[in-house]
Amino acid sequence: MLREWDRNGILEEKSNVERASRFIYLNKTCFNGLFRVNSQNQFNVPYGNYKNPNIVNKEVLIADSKFLNKSGIKIMNEDFEKAAKTARKGDFVYFDPPYASLDDTQNFVGYTLNGFDYKEQERLRDLFVTLDKKGCFVMLSNSSSKLIHDLYSDYKDTTIIIGATRNINSKASGRGKVDEVLIMNYNYKQS
């Protein structure tokens, strides 16, 4: 089974194309397209309940491949500081980290093995500030939580709150409309 590849060592033997194919398949057949791993760094999202999932959209895959192969885009699976290391003045950098909890009762901090706790949120804020000083255009999305508003208080004039619909939550009461923030280091109203 494809789901077992990261448990039985088969994943390490697969090509990049086979790994990407597995990711697309799991994304299209697991619960709500969620990606998450357990403490052993193994994919652990439950199966979705789909009768005919659209696993392969040939036209979209071809268009995406053409775009990504000719646009000088580089996709990295690295720590965010390492990924942003080559950013230069005038570059646009967008961060979409695991969102901060909205209150103290929520303790889910990430979809990956190491999570994304307060120290990681601080480290990301520090990088945001560094890139701002470097002359990059920086945008970040996150929850509209007190923690995030406090961390990015220097950017309150270029922060906007947007409504988003959440379909994934362990409790049904946690699904529905929530506020998120877009934090920028530039004046979005001039565009």
One Martini backbone bead per residue (centre of mass of N, CA, C, O) as a GRO file, in nm:
protein
  191
    1MET     BB    1   0.098   0.035   0.019
    2LEU     BB    2   0.133   0.372   0.004
    3ARG     BB    3   0.099   0.444   0.311
    4GLU     BB    4   0.357   0.246   0.397
    5TRP     BB    5   0.629   0.359   0.283
    6ASP     BB    6   0.718   0.516   0.562
    7ARG     BB    7   0.728   0.229   0.731
    8ASN     BB    8   0.901   0.014   0.519
    9GLY     BB    9   1.123   0.188   0.324
   10ILE     BB   10   1.021   0.240   0.025
   11LEU     BB   11   1.042   0.549  -0.014
   12GLU     BB   12   1.363   0.560  -0.042
   13GLU     BB   13   1.344   0.396  -0.334
   14LYS     BB   14   1.208   0.632  -0.465
   15SER     BB   15   1.131   0.851  -0.679
   16ASN     BB   16   1.026   1.168  -0.724
   17VAL     BB   17   0.778   1.087  -0.891
   18GLU     BB   18   0.667   0.872  -0.695
   19ARG     BB   19   0.639   1.061  -0.453
   20ALA     BB   20   0.449   1.264  -0.586
   21SER     BB   21   0.227   1.062  -0.653
   22ARG     BB   22   0.166   0.982  -0.365
   23PHE     BB   23   0.088   1.259  -0.261
   24ILE     BB   24  -0.153   1.303  -0.448
   25TYR     BB   25  -0.312   1.057  -0.369
   26LEU     BB   26  -0.337   1.119  -0.066
   27ASN     BB   27  -0.465   1.402  -0.098
   28LYS     BB   28  -0.725   1.282  -0.264
   29THR     BB   29  -0.798   1.037  -0.025
   30CYS     BB   30  -0.801   1.195   0.217
   31PHE     BB   31  -0.893   1.389   0.466
   32ASN     BB   32  -0.946   1.694   0.325
   33GLY     BB   33  -0.636   1.711   0.222
   34LEU     BB   34  -0.462   1.631   0.453
   35PHE     BB   35  -0.141   1.698   0.611
   36ARG     BB   36   0.022   1.451   0.824
   37VAL     BB   37   0.234   1.364   1.101
   38ASN     BB   38   0.396   1.180   1.318
   39SER     BB   39   0.652   1.109   1.549
   40GLN     BB   40   0.779   0.925   1.289
   41ASN     BB   41   0.715   1.071   1.012
   42GLN     BB   42   0.418   0.964   0.944
   43PHE     BB   43   0.156   0.923   0.773
   44ASN     BB   44  -0.186   1.007   0.951
   45VAL     BB   45  -0.434   1.017   0.768
   46PRO     BB   46  -0.735   0.954   0.710
   47TYR     BB   47  -0.960   0.835   0.529
   48GLY     BB   48  -1.165   0.909   0.290
   49ASN     BB   49  -1.512   0.964   0.154
   50TYR     BB   50  -1.478   0.852  -0.169
   51LYS     BB   51  -1.596   0.747  -0.474
   52ASN     BB   52  -1.456   0.970  -0.706
   53PRO     BB   53  -1.165   1.067  -0.715
   54ASN     BB   54  -0.959   1.335  -0.840
   55ILE     BB   55  -0.641   1.249  -0.894
   56VAL     BB   56  -0.617   1.310  -1.215
   57ASN     BB   57  -0.526   1.623  -1.374
   58LYS     BB   58  -0.373   1.654  -1.657
   59GLU     BB   59  -0.384   1.959  -1.729
   60VAL     BB   60  -0.276   2.065  -1.459
   61LEU     BB   61  -0.009   1.909  -1.449
   62ILE     BB   62   0.107   2.025  -1.712
   63ALA     BB   63   0.087   2.325  -1.640
   64ASP     BB   64   0.256   2.313  -1.384
   65SER     BB   65   0.512   2.198  -1.510
   66LYS     BB   66   0.568   2.425  -1.709
   67PHE     BB   67   0.586   2.654  -1.505
   68LEU     BB   68   0.806   2.531  -1.307
   69ASN     BB   69   1.028   2.483  -1.549
   70LYS     BB   70   1.033   2.813  -1.665
   71SER     BB   71   1.036   3.021  -1.390
   72GLY     BB   72   1.262   2.968  -1.167
   73ILE     BB   73   1.144   2.774  -0.970
   74LYS     BB   74   1.192   2.677  -0.622
   75ILE     BB   75   1.148   2.383  -0.444
   76MET     BB   76   1.155   2.344  -0.089
   77ASN     BB   77   1.273   2.120   0.187
   78GLU     BB   78   1.300   2.350   0.434
   79ASP     BB   79   1.389   2.567   0.629
   80PHE     BB   80   1.283   2.888   0.622
   81GLU     BB   81   1.563   3.022   0.647
   82LYS     BB   82   1.697   2.869   0.414
   83ALA     BB   83   1.488   2.940   0.191
   84ALA     BB   84   1.542   3.273   0.242
   85LYS     BB   85   1.854   3.332   0.201
   86THR     BB   86   1.831   3.438  -0.122
   87ALA     BB   87   1.690   3.684  -0.067
   88ARG     BB   88   1.614   3.992  -0.229
   89LYS     BB   89   1.578   4.282  -0.328
   90GLY     BB   90   1.233   4.275  -0.445
   91ASP     BB   91   1.137   4.030  -0.332
   92PHE     BB   92   0.886   3.781  -0.288
   93VAL     BB   93   0.753   3.674   0.035
   94TYR     BB   94   0.575   3.379   0.148
   95PHE     BB   95   0.397   3.289   0.449
   96ASP     BB   96   0.254   2.951   0.562
   97PRO     BB   97   0.214   2.860   0.853
   98PRO     BB   98   0.145   2.725   1.121
   99TYR     BB   99  -0.100   2.806   1.317
  100ALA     BB  100  -0.194   2.970   1.574
  101SER     BB  101  -0.352   2.957   1.845
  102LEU     BB  102  -0.644   3.109   1.969
  103ASP     BB  103  -0.598   2.946   2.240
  104ASP     BB  104  -0.516   2.764   2.532
  105THR     BB  105  -0.692   2.500   2.439
  106GLN     BB  106  -0.501   2.491   2.203
  107ASN     BB  107  -0.223   2.249   2.091
  108PHE     BB  108  -0.193   2.265   1.793
  109VAL     BB  109   0.138   2.307   1.602
  110GLY     BB  110   0.130   2.082   1.362
  111TYR     BB  111   0.219   1.863   1.068
  112THR     BB  112   0.488   1.789   1.201
  113LEU     BB  113   0.721   1.646   1.393
  114ASN     BB  114   0.816   1.941   1.540
  115GLY     BB  115   0.640   2.156   1.489
  116PHE     BB  116   0.492   2.502   1.589
  117ASP     BB  117   0.586   2.710   1.807
  118TYR     BB  118   0.662   2.998   1.960
  119LYS     BB  119   0.961   2.998   1.872
  120GLU     BB  120   0.893   2.974   1.571
  121GLN     BB  121   0.725   3.231   1.551
  122GLU     BB  122   0.961   3.416   1.631
  123ARG     BB  123   1.159   3.332   1.408
  124LEU     BB  124   0.974   3.426   1.179
  125ARG     BB  125   0.956   3.721   1.260
  126ASP     BB  126   1.260   3.778   1.239
  127LEU     BB  127   1.271   3.718   0.935
  128PHE     BB  128   1.069   3.924   0.843
  129VAL     BB  129   1.239   4.168   0.940
  130THR     BB  130   1.494   4.106   0.776
  131LEU     BB  131   1.355   4.120   0.496
  132ASP     BB  132   1.258   4.407   0.523
  133LYS     BB  133   1.546   4.536   0.556
  134LYS     BB  134   1.636   4.416   0.266
  135GLY     BB  135   1.370   4.479   0.061
  136CYS     BB  136   1.145   4.294   0.085
  137PHE     BB  137   0.845   4.139   0.006
  138VAL     BB  138   0.616   4.065   0.277
  139MET     BB  139   0.409   3.775   0.353
  140LEU     BB  140   0.158   3.671   0.604
  141SER     BB  141  -0.014   3.397   0.737
  142ASN     BB  142  -0.270   3.371   1.003
  143SER     BB  143  -0.393   3.391   1.288
  144SER     BB  144  -0.623   3.594   1.484
  145SER     BB  145  -0.417   3.633   1.729
  146LYS     BB  146  -0.264   3.767   1.988
  147LEU     BB  147   0.016   3.658   1.932
  148ILE     BB  148   0.039   3.769   1.640
  149HIS     BB  149  -0.024   4.064   1.695
  150ASP     BB  150   0.218   4.101   1.887
  151LEU     BB  151   0.454   4.010   1.701
  152TYR     BB  152   0.324   4.226   1.459
  153SER     BB  153   0.286   4.529   1.567
  154ASP     BB  154   0.473   4.688   1.354
  155TYR     BB  155   0.231   4.587   1.121
  156LYS     BB  156  -0.067   4.705   1.170
  157ASP     BB  157  -0.098   4.891   0.903
  158THR     BB  158  -0.042   4.599   0.724
  159THR     BB  159  -0.302   4.461   0.847
  160ILE     BB  160  -0.538   4.201   0.772
  161ILE     BB  161  -0.868   4.088   0.808
  162ILE     BB  162  -0.993   3.760   0.735
  163GLY     BB  163  -1.224   3.545   0.618
  164ALA     BB  164  -1.261   3.194   0.698
  165THR     BB  165  -1.302   2.854   0.609
  166ARG     BB  166  -1.339   2.568   0.824
  167ASN     BB  167  -1.329   2.196   0.776
  168ILE     BB  168  -1.099   2.146   0.996
  169ASN     BB  169  -1.170   1.951   1.292
  170SER     BB  170  -1.210   1.761   1.571
  171LYS     BB  171  -1.442   1.970   1.609
  172ALA     BB  172  -1.731   2.086   1.485
  173SER     BB  173  -1.728   2.367   1.643
  174GLY     BB  174  -1.442   2.449   1.484
  175ARG     BB  175  -1.605   2.497   1.245
  176GLY     BB  176  -1.585   2.755   1.003
  177LYS     BB  177  -1.566   3.075   1.085
  178VAL     BB  178  -1.259   3.265   1.059
  179ASP     BB  179  -0.990   3.454   1.156
  180GLU     BB  180  -0.743   3.612   0.962
  181VAL     BB  181  -0.410   3.705   0.860
  182LEU     BB  182  -0.246   3.971   0.682
  183ILE     BB  183   0.101   4.031   0.664
  184MET     BB  184   0.278   4.330   0.583
  185ASN     BB  185   0.554   4.552   0.451
  186TYR     BB  186   0.328   4.683   0.274
  187ASN     BB  187   0.117   4.883   0.077
  188TYR     BB  188  -0.177   4.743  -0.047
  189LYS     BB  189  -0.341   5.013  -0.138
  190GLN     BB  190  -0.153   5.091  -0.397
  191SER     BB  191  -0.233   4.854  -0.610
   0.00000   0.00000   0.00000
